[in-house]
Each structure stands twice: as structure tokens, then as C-alpha cells.
Amino acid sequence: MQGSYDPVLVALSYGVAVIASYIALYFGTRLFVIEGRARKFWLAMGGLCLGSGIWSMHFVGMSAYTMPMDMEMSFDGGLTLLSWVPAVLASTLALYVITRPTVKVRSIVASSLIMGAGICAMHYGGMYAMQMQPQISYDPLLFWLSVLIAVGASGAAMVICRAVRLVPDNLVFVTKSGAALVMGAAICGMHYTGMAAAIYNPDSAIPGENLLRGDWMGIPMAVISAVFLLIALIVALQDFREIEREKQVREQRAAWVEKRAHNDQVTGLATRHHFDQALLKRLTESGESFSLVYMELQGYQPLFNQQGEVQANNLVRHAADAFAAAFSGDSLVARFSRHGFIAMIPPVTEDELKVVAEAIRPAIAHHDQAREFGAWTMGCSSFPRSASSTRMLVIRAREPRVAVRYDGALAELGGSLMAT
């Protein structure tokens, strides 16, 4: 005997399957970035929503079916509820496996078999809940085809779930929606293939004591299921947005701390700590020669004492800009002290260093307080000629070899610029 289908309820069953599939994809992709107790909670919620969606789709699809000989469809309450369990367990297992950091092919295959078995157990358990006498029998070919579809759909869902998380942000919604439509079709394909496999005995009858009647399990159940799944999705979205907001705050705080550790707040140059690390790394990882150039503002402390920190910092910023502008982009320039700057640059000769000093001199001389507080000195050291340790290289670089007076005149001090 063969029955018929209500096209409206068939369409509704597909809609429930699509919504459940989309939620599965959403949870599957988002669980990759959740850790701790929150991950366990949302894993359970994801399995509950997906399993309940598949289970609801089954009974909406059953309600779409008009039994042969106009038999009234009904279900045993306990067995119907029991058929929900394997769907939820299988869905939870699938989400757990697919959201692990690394997944081997054999794990996907094994999980697909288990989830497919869970979906089949739900479907055929739900059919058994009708308690027909004699019981429904099945066409072996269509039965195994439905099993194959269930396993294949499970495997495809896992692969899609891992692939969708790598999609660019602007294509995520479209991609997930398309994938949900495909997965919903696969879920419905399994259900309706299983229904096609059913063979009803002409003498079959459904017990009158069954509590769940097919009349109320169609459109009302489809609406209730869809609303439940959508509410679950909205709640999850709000929770994940909060998680993302907290994560963004942590990242911004870490970036701020990192910036404070490596960038001077007044000048924007590298900090002494950052420079020391870079210098040590340069010495230990590379044997190539380089030079250190050190500049110190002699008028900083008198300006600070007379006019305060704000004016002193203005002079520091002006001098830092002039000092940094004198070197190429592959140089590391740092604020070494309150009134000192240091640069790690490619090797320079004495003549080249004089050119650097001449370039800096007029730039600083343009500052408002330069005539009274603009005196500065410059020194230089070179690896390996001057020294071979970080400490001695810095000490030699801080020995002044060039001095600029308050009137802007440049004078060489005794000894070579490339201190030895």
C-alpha cells in the first residue's frame, strides 16, 4: 500500500531541516574559537538544537504523509520521545569531532557512520513508535539506500562545517545559507527515502491507545520547532557577540601593553628595552658589522627645571624627529633615556657621521628654545671595531665626539668619531 504527501507540510519539513542545518553550521564554526566551560555548554546546546531539528523534521514529514486506507496516524509517547535521544547524541558527537583542532580522515569516516546510525535510529525508531500491527516492513534496497544517504549526509555536513569556517567574512552568510540548503535536502532525502522503503500490510492497524495523533504534529509542530531553533540561534548570537567583544577588549589591552613596552609615548620611537633586545639579537644571530650613534640633549634638564615637563617634552619630540629623519628606513632608532637617543644603523664612516650631524643641527636650531636649551652632543661606536659586547658598544657610543653649542655651532671634540 502507498500513501500520499501534503506538499505544504513537505515544504515545512524541509524548512525545519534547513534551519537545523544552519544552526549546526553556526555552532560548528563558532565552537572553534570557544574554550573552557563555555565550549562544553554550547557544544551541548548545538547538539540539542541540531538533534531536535532533525527529530522535528522527521515528525513534520510524517505528518505530511497520508496513510494508506485512510488510517489515522498516531505514535506511542514514550517511544517517540526515545527516538529523540539518538538524534541528539549523534549530533553532539558530530559537533565534538568536527570542532577539534585537527581531524583525521578516519575520524570523519567513523563519526559519519555513528551519526548516520543515530539518524537512522531516530527515523526508524520514530516509525516503530507508530506500533502498527502487523509491523511495517521495508524494501531492503531502499532501506540501505536511506542508510547510505544518512551516512553520506553526515560526512558531507562535517566536511562542509570545517570548510565554511575558512570562508572570507563577507561571504560567510551566503555560504552557510547555501550549505544549509544542501544539508537540509540531504536530511529530507534520507527521511523520504526511508518512507519510500516502508511497506504497509493491508491488515495493519494502529493501536487506539497511542497518545500522539498526527493531526497536531504537522503545521503546529513545524512552527514550534522553527521558533525554538530560531530563538536558540538568536540567544547563541548574543552570547557569541559578547564573547567576541570580550576577546576584542583583551586583544586591545594586550596590544596597548605591547605598544607601551616597545614604543616611547612621547616620541613614538622604540623604547630602550626594545632596543636592548634588538641589539642583543643582532650580536647573537648575525656577525655582520654595524654602527651605533648616540645623541644627548644637554639642555633638557635646565629646560625641565625652568619651564616644566611639557616644554621639555616638546624639545625632546623635536629632537627625536630630527634624529630619526637622519637615518634610512632599515635603521632602528630608540629613546635611550629622558634626554638621549640611540640608533643602530649600517656601518658608517667618520665623514658620513659628520654629514648626519650637519643634517640634524639646523633642524634642532629651528626650535623655539634652541638658542637657550638646544645644545647637544653625539658619539658613535662600531661593531666589531669598537667593541664586541652590547654594554661596551653602548658605552663607547655615549662618549661625545661632536658637540653643538647653544648658538648652533658644531665643534669636533678630541679623538676619532668612530671611538676605538
C-alpha positions as CSV (number, residue, x, y, z in Angstrom):
1,M,0.0,0.0,0.0
2,Q,1.2,3.5,-0.8
3,G,0.1,6.8,0.8
4,S,0.4,10.4,-0.4
5,Y,2.0,13.6,0.8
6,D,0.8,17.1,1.7
7,P,3.1,19.4,-0.3
8,V,2.8,22.2,2.3
9,L,4.0,20.0,5.1
10,V,6.7,18.6,3.0
11,A,8.0,22.1,2.3
12,L,7.7,22.9,6.1
13,S,9.7,19.8,6.9
14,Y,12.4,20.9,4.5
15,G,12.4,24.4,6.1
16,V,12.9,22.9,9.6
17,A,15.8,20.8,8.2
18,V,17.4,23.9,6.7
19,I,17.1,25.9,9.9
20,A,18.6,23.0,11.9
21,S,21.4,22.7,9.3
22,Y,22.2,26.4,9.5
23,I,22.3,26.2,13.3
24,A,24.6,23.2,13.1
25,L,27.0,25.1,10.8
26,Y,26.8,28.2,13.0
27,F,27.7,26.2,16.2
28,G,30.2,24.1,14.3
29,T,32.2,27.1,13.1
30,R,31.9,29.2,16.3
31,L,32.9,26.3,18.6
32,F,36.4,26.6,17.1
33,V,37.1,29.8,19.0
34,I,35.4,28.9,22.3
35,E,37.3,27.3,25.2
36,G,36.6,26.1,28.7
37,R,33.2,25.6,30.2
38,A,31.5,27.8,27.6
39,R,32.6,25.4,24.9
40,K,31.1,22.4,26.7
41,F,27.8,24.3,27.2
42,W,27.5,25.5,23.6
43,L,28.5,22.0,22.4
44,A,25.6,20.5,24.3
45,M,23.3,23.3,23.1
46,G,24.4,22.7,19.5
47,G,23.8,19.0,19.7
48,L,20.4,19.6,21.3
49,C,19.3,22.1,18.6
50,L,20.6,20.1,15.7
51,G,19.2,16.8,17.1
52,S,15.9,18.3,17.9
53,G,15.7,19.9,14.5
54,I,16.3,16.6,12.7
55,W,13.8,14.9,15.0
56,S,11.2,17.6,14.4
57,M,11.7,17.4,10.7
58,H,11.0,13.7,10.8
59,F,7.6,14.1,12.6
60,V,6.6,17.1,10.4
61,G,7.5,14.9,7.4
62,M,5.5,12.1,8.9
63,S,2.5,14.4,9.3
64,A,2.8,15.3,5.7
65,Y,2.1,11.6,4.9
66,T,-1.4,10.4,4.4
67,M,-1.6,6.7,5.5
68,P,-2.9,4.1,3.1
69,M,-6.5,3.1,3.5
70,D,-7.1,6.5,5.3
71,M,-5.6,5.1,8.5
72,E,-5.2,7.8,11.2
73,M,-1.5,8.3,12.1
74,S,-0.6,8.2,15.8
75,F,2.5,7.5,17.9
76,D,3.4,6.0,21.3
77,G,4.5,8.9,23.5
78,G,7.4,7.1,25.2
79,L,8.9,5.6,22.0
80,T,8.5,8.9,20.2
81,L,10.5,10.7,22.9
82,L,13.0,7.9,23.0
83,S,13.6,8.3,19.2
84,W,14.8,11.9,20.0
85,V,17.8,10.6,22.1
86,P,19.9,9.1,19.3
87,A,19.4,12.2,17.1
88,V,20.8,14.5,19.9
89,L,23.6,12.2,20.8
90,A,24.7,11.7,17.2
91,S,24.6,15.5,16.6
92,T,26.6,16.2,19.7
93,L,29.2,13.7,18.7
94,A,29.4,15.1,15.2
95,L,29.9,18.7,16.6
96,Y,32.5,17.5,19.0
97,V,34.6,15.7,16.4
98,I,34.4,18.3,13.7
99,T,35.4,21.2,16.0
100,R,38.6,19.6,17.3
101,P,41.8,21.5,16.2
102,T,42.9,18.6,13.9
103,V,40.7,15.9,12.5
104,K,41.9,12.9,10.6
105,V,40.0,11.4,7.7
106,R,39.4,8.1,9.6
107,S,37.8,10.2,12.4
108,I,35.4,11.9,10.0
109,V,34.5,8.5,8.4
110,A,33.9,6.9,11.9
111,S,31.9,9.8,13.1
112,S,29.9,9.8,9.9
113,L,29.0,6.2,10.4
114,I,28.0,6.8,14.0
115,M,26.0,9.9,13.2
116,G,24.3,8.2,10.2
117,A,23.4,5.3,12.5
118,G,22.0,7.8,15.0
119,I,19.9,9.5,12.4
120,C,18.6,6.1,11.1
121,A,17.9,5.0,14.7
122,M,15.8,8.2,15.1
123,H,14.0,7.7,11.9
124,Y,13.2,4.0,12.1
125,G,12.6,4.3,15.9
126,G,10.1,7.1,15.1
127,M,8.4,4.8,12.6
128,Y,8.4,1.9,15.2
129,A,6.6,4.3,17.6
130,M,3.5,4.0,15.4
131,Q,3.2,0.5,16.9
132,M,1.3,-0.9,13.9
133,Q,0.2,-4.5,13.9
134,P,1.4,-6.2,11.8
135,Q,4.6,-4.0,11.9
136,I,5.9,-2.1,8.9
137,S,8.4,-4.0,6.7
138,Y,10.9,-2.4,4.5
139,D,12.2,-2.7,0.9
140,P,15.9,-3.8,1.5
141,L,17.3,-1.8,-1.4
142,L,15.6,1.5,-0.4
143,F,16.3,0.8,3.3
144,W,20.0,0.6,2.7
145,L,19.9,3.5,0.3
146,S,18.4,5.6,3.1
147,V,21.2,4.4,5.5
148,L,23.8,5.4,2.8
149,I,22.2,8.8,2.4
150,A,22.3,9.3,6.2
151,V,25.9,8.4,6.5
152,G,26.9,10.4,3.4
153,A,24.9,13.4,4.6
154,S,26.7,13.2,7.9
155,G,30.1,13.1,6.3
156,A,29.3,15.9,4.0
157,A,28.0,18.0,6.9
158,M,31.3,17.6,8.7
159,V,33.4,18.4,5.7
160,I,31.3,21.5,4.9
161,C,31.4,22.6,8.6
162,R,35.2,22.6,8.6
163,A,35.4,24.3,5.2
164,V,32.9,27.1,5.9
165,R,34.9,28.5,8.8
166,L,37.7,29.4,6.3
167,V,35.4,31.5,4.1
168,P,36.0,35.3,4.0
169,D,33.8,37.2,6.4
170,N,31.8,38.9,3.6
171,L,30.8,35.5,2.1
172,V,30.0,33.7,5.4
173,F,26.2,34.2,5.5
174,V,25.7,33.3,1.8
175,T,28.0,30.3,2.1
176,K,26.4,29.0,5.2
177,S,22.9,29.5,3.8
178,G,23.8,27.6,0.6
179,A,25.4,24.8,2.6
180,A,22.3,24.7,4.9
181,L,20.0,24.3,1.9
182,V,22.1,21.4,0.7
183,M,22.3,19.7,4.1
184,G,18.5,20.2,4.6
185,A,17.9,18.5,1.2
186,A,20.2,15.6,2.3
187,I,18.3,15.2,5.6
188,C,15.0,15.2,3.9
189,G,16.4,12.9,1.2
190,M,17.1,10.3,3.9
191,H,13.7,10.7,5.5
192,Y,11.6,10.4,2.4
193,T,13.8,7.6,1.0
194,G,13.1,5.7,4.3
195,M,9.4,6.5,3.9
196,A,9.5,5.1,0.4
197,A,11.1,1.9,1.7
198,A,8.2,1.3,4.1
199,I,5.8,-1.5,3.2
200,Y,2.4,-1.5,4.9
201,N,0.4,-4.7,5.4
202,P,-3.2,-4.4,4.1
203,D,-4.3,-5.7,7.5
204,S,-2.2,-3.2,9.5
205,A,-3.9,-1.2,12.3
206,I,-2.6,1.4,14.7
207,P,-3.4,1.0,18.4
208,G,-6.1,3.3,19.7
209,E,-4.2,4.0,22.9
210,N,-1.4,5.9,21.2
211,L,-1.5,9.4,22.7
212,L,0.2,11.4,19.9
213,R,-2.1,12.0,16.9
214,G,-0.8,13.0,13.5
215,D,-3.3,15.9,13.2
216,W,-1.5,18.2,15.6
217,M,2.1,17.1,14.7
218,G,2.1,18.9,11.3
219,I,2.0,22.7,10.9
220,P,1.9,23.4,14.7
221,M,5.0,21.3,15.3
222,A,6.8,22.8,12.3
223,V,6.1,26.3,13.6
224,I,7.0,25.5,17.2
225,S,10.3,23.8,16.1
226,A,11.2,26.6,13.8
227,V,10.6,29.2,16.6
228,F,12.5,27.2,19.1
229,L,15.5,26.8,16.8
230,L,15.5,30.5,15.8
231,I,15.3,31.6,19.5
232,A,18.2,29.3,20.2
233,L,20.2,30.8,17.3
234,I,19.4,34.4,18.5
235,V,20.5,33.6,22.1
236,A,23.7,32.0,20.7
237,L,24.4,35.0,18.6
238,Q,24.0,37.3,21.5
239,D,26.3,35.2,23.6
240,F,28.9,34.9,20.9
241,R,28.8,38.6,20.3
242,E,29.6,39.1,24.0
243,I,32.4,36.6,23.8
244,E,33.8,38.4,20.7
245,R,33.5,41.8,22.5
246,E,35.4,40.5,25.5
247,K,38.0,38.9,23.2
248,Q,38.4,42.2,21.3
249,V,38.9,44.1,24.6
250,R,41.5,41.6,25.7
251,E,43.3,41.9,22.4
252,Q,43.2,45.7,22.5
253,R,44.6,45.7,26.1
254,A,47.4,43.3,25.1
255,A,48.2,45.5,22.1
256,W,48.3,48.6,24.3
257,V,50.6,46.8,26.8
258,E,52.8,45.6,23.9
259,K,52.9,49.1,22.5
260,R,53.8,50.6,25.8
261,A,56.6,48.1,26.2
262,H,58.1,48.7,22.7
263,N,57.2,52.3,21.8
264,D,58.0,55.5,23.7
265,Q,54.9,57.5,24.5
266,V,56.5,60.9,24.0
267,T,58.4,60.5,20.8
268,G,56.9,57.3,19.2
269,L,60.4,55.9,18.9
270,A,61.4,52.4,20.2
271,T,61.9,52.1,23.9
272,R,65.3,51.3,25.5
273,H,64.0,47.8,26.4
274,H,63.1,47.1,22.8
275,F,66.5,48.5,21.6
276,D,68.4,46.4,24.1
277,Q,66.6,43.2,22.9
278,A,67.2,44.1,19.2
279,L,70.9,44.8,19.8
280,L,71.4,41.5,21.7
281,K,69.7,39.6,18.9
282,R,71.8,41.4,16.3
283,L,75.0,40.3,18.1
284,T,74.0,36.7,18.7
285,E,72.3,36.0,15.4
286,S,74.5,38.0,12.9
287,G,78.2,38.6,12.6
288,E,77.7,41.5,10.2
289,S,79.2,44.9,11.2
290,F,77.0,47.8,12.2
291,S,77.3,51.1,14.0
292,L,75.6,52.8,17.0
293,V,75.0,56.5,17.0
294,Y,74.1,58.2,20.3
295,M,72.8,61.8,20.7
296,E,72.2,63.5,24.0
297,L,70.4,66.8,24.7
298,Q,72.5,68.9,27.1
299,G,69.8,71.5,27.6
300,Y,67.0,69.1,28.6
301,Q,67.4,69.2,32.3
302,P,67.8,73.1,32.6
303,L,64.6,73.4,30.4
304,F,62.8,70.9,32.5
305,N,63.8,72.7,35.7
306,Q,62.8,76.2,34.5
307,Q,59.8,75.6,32.3
308,G,58.4,72.2,33.2
309,E,57.9,68.8,31.6
310,V,55.6,69.9,28.8
311,Q,58.2,72.3,27.3
312,A,61.0,69.8,27.9
313,N,59.0,67.1,26.1
314,N,58.4,69.5,23.2
315,L,62.1,69.8,22.7
316,V,62.5,66.0,23.0
317,R,59.9,65.4,20.3
318,H,61.5,67.9,18.0
319,A,65.0,66.5,18.5
320,A,63.7,62.9,18.1
321,D,62.1,63.7,14.8
322,A,65.3,65.4,13.6
323,F,67.5,62.5,14.8
324,A,65.2,59.8,13.3
325,A,65.0,61.6,9.9
326,A,68.7,61.5,9.5
327,F,68.7,57.7,9.1
328,S,67.4,55.3,6.5
329,G,64.3,53.0,6.9
330,D,66.3,49.9,7.9
331,S,67.8,51.7,11.0
332,L,66.4,51.2,14.5
333,V,66.0,54.4,16.4
334,A,65.1,54.5,20.1
335,R,64.8,56.9,23.0
336,F,67.5,55.6,25.3
337,S,67.0,58.0,28.2
338,R,64.9,61.1,29.1
339,H,67.3,63.2,27.0
340,G,69.2,60.7,24.9
341,F,68.6,58.9,21.6
342,I,70.4,55.9,20.0
343,A,70.3,54.4,16.5
344,M,71.5,51.1,15.2
345,I,72.5,51.7,11.6
346,P,74.5,50.1,8.8
347,P,78.3,50.8,9.2
348,V,79.2,54.5,8.7
349,T,82.4,56.3,8.2
350,E,83.6,59.4,10.0
351,D,82.7,61.6,7.1
352,E,79.2,60.1,6.9
353,L,78.7,60.7,10.6
354,K,79.7,64.4,10.2
355,V,77.0,64.6,7.4
356,V,74.5,63.2,9.8
357,A,75.4,65.7,12.5
358,E,75.2,68.6,9.9
359,A,71.7,67.4,8.9
360,I,70.5,67.3,12.5
361,R,72.0,70.7,13.6
362,P,69.8,73.1,11.6
363,A,66.7,71.0,12.3
364,I,67.1,71.4,16.0
365,A,68.2,75.0,15.7
366,H,64.7,75.9,14.4
367,H,63.1,75.0,17.7
368,D,61.8,77.9,19.8
369,Q,64.0,77.2,22.8
370,A,67.0,76.1,20.7
371,R,69.2,79.2,21.4
372,E,68.9,78.7,25.2
373,F,68.5,75.0,25.6
374,G,69.4,73.4,22.2
375,A,72.9,72.2,22.9
376,W,73.6,68.5,22.2
377,T,76.4,66.0,21.7
378,M,76.9,63.0,19.5
379,G,79.0,59.9,19.7
380,C,79.4,56.7,17.7
381,S,80.7,53.1,18.0
382,S,81.1,50.3,15.5
383,F,80.9,46.5,15.8
384,P,83.3,44.8,15.8
385,R,85.9,47.6,15.7
386,S,84.9,49.5,18.8
387,A,83.6,46.6,20.9
388,S,82.1,43.2,20.7
389,S,79.5,43.3,23.6
390,T,76.3,45.2,23.9
391,R,77.4,47.0,27.0
392,M,80.7,48.3,25.7
393,L,79.2,49.2,22.3
394,V,76.7,51.5,24.1
395,I,79.4,52.9,26.4
396,R,81.6,53.8,23.5
397,A,78.7,55.3,21.6
398,R,77.8,57.6,24.5
399,E,81.3,59.1,24.5
400,P,80.7,62.5,22.9
401,R,82.8,63.2,19.7
402,V,80.7,66.0,18.3
403,A,79.2,68.9,20.3
404,V,76.7,71.6,19.2
405,R,76.7,74.8,21.3
406,Y,73.6,76.9,22.1
407,D,74.4,79.2,19.2
408,G,74.1,76.2,16.8
409,A,77.8,76.0,16.0
410,L,79.2,72.5,15.6
411,A,82.6,71.5,17.1
412,E,84.6,68.3,17.0
413,L,85.8,67.0,20.3
414,G,89.1,65.2,20.7
415,G,89.6,61.7,19.2
416,S,88.1,59.8,16.3
417,L,84.3,59.9,15.8
418,M,84.5,56.1,15.5
419,A,85.6,55.6,19.1
420,T,88.1,52.8,19.5
